Amino acid sequence: MRIGIIGAGAWGTALASIAAENGHHVQIWARESQVVASINALHRNETFLPGAMLPETVVATMDIAQLAGSYLILNATPTQYVRTTVTNDVVRNAIVVNVAKGIEIGTHLRVSEILAQVAPSMSAYAVLSGPSHAEEVILRMPTTVVCASDAIEVARTIQLAFSTATFRVYSSDDVVGVEVCGALKNVIAIAAGIVDGLGLGDNTKAALITRGLAEIARLGVALGAEQQTFFGLAGLGDLFVTCASRHSRNRSVGEQIGKGASLTSILATMNAVAEGVSTTKAALELAESVGIELPITQKVAEILFDEVDPRKVIRELMLRPTKYE
């Protein structure tokens, strides 16, 4: 099939390679002229995925309109840019597969809800998520993810389109759950990085991941998600890898903060987006609107935006009133 990919970051590039391996015709859109030139001439994306060779059948363009007419369009542009990047004409009659993980600031919308507003001409929507760092996927290290769509036959179509001997796709119909998992795990990963930066050890990090998962599930279920999703690939799986991996941008942001760097200085040196930073604010506002408490997310916000001492924050979390698990 003809597949268009919006966004030539590491993840969009890795998925372009997977799709091309399965024999699909893949065109990837990028803002950066040097990225387009490198992919077309050298079959590399040294800016966002250095060292990886791409199949010759992957081509790049700076004209997003060239993706129009694709059977399937994969959105790999960060959540805060979806509204201004994805157009109704480009995705007309296409299945849109989203791999961005976040919540829009101001509106508190998930990507499915943003696209329902700006791209109603799409034929169907799905979200692909799970424990899957692009740096390992491009090297064909065994990886499993989940694809969710309200129409299960759409999820199964994508499952067949992207599954390979090293990239296994499961199907689901819980769009809300998979999107909430993908967004909130980045916030918890920032907290995990702070723990690493402070050198607080395995006990602290295990507690953080466990209670972080409970926090994510509490919000997701309140929004209509299925409880079991949070213990699957999109939930526990992605949370674990994002909190533990050296490839995780969000964990790296937290680690640098734990070592004393400022958020402004960290973001100024990054050439990719750590979606957990913007999601922290949006998630708190969304949770408040449905009456859900997110204590870890609240403390991450205090560290990121109010520059509260992380050790003070951890002490406050530990001294919260005792409760039944």
C-alpha angles and dihedrals in degrees: 000000000000110000126188122196122203107207130030098213120128095281096044089049094049092049090048087058092049093049092048090050087061091055099258124143104247129194119177125199122215134176093215118082092205091056092051092047093048094049094047098043105029103019089234137111101205093166097063107009107026120195096017121122117216127209113264089240091070110093130181136215140182091210107085090191088072089072091065113113094034115141090221128023120194117206111213098157115113118269096250090058099044094092093054098038110042112070131195093237094052095053098037110145091353130125105242116212114193123205098167114112117210151075122256115251113240098012097049088216127152117228093261089057094046092052092047086062102040102030110032091151093073112112096223143346132228136168124217117201145145143106099325126134111191091224090065098036091057089054089052095243108165109273134174126199138164130237117205129192134159085236105059092201088062091052089051092050090056090043089060094042096056107026114110137159089278103028114061119188123199122196131233140166096214102103094161093052096047092047094048091048092051094049102043098041088069090059092051089047090059088053090048090052090052088054089052092047091052091048093233097151141227099306092059094045093048091051091049094051093046096048090039090058090050089052093050092048092048092057094041095052090048087056093051103269125143115256094225092061090071092061094050137074096294092048120030093013098053093038092055096049094044092050094046109034128098086215093063112109092195094051089048092054090053093046092054091049090050088055091053106266121137122244091237094055093045095052091046091063098047124097092191133054124259098206093193092075096063093034091059092068095040094047093053092051092046092049092050090053091059097037098251124143119223105184097172093046089048091054092047088055091052091052095045102041107019095037093230114173108265092220090056090050093051091049090052091051091050092050096052113124112284115253146175112278 
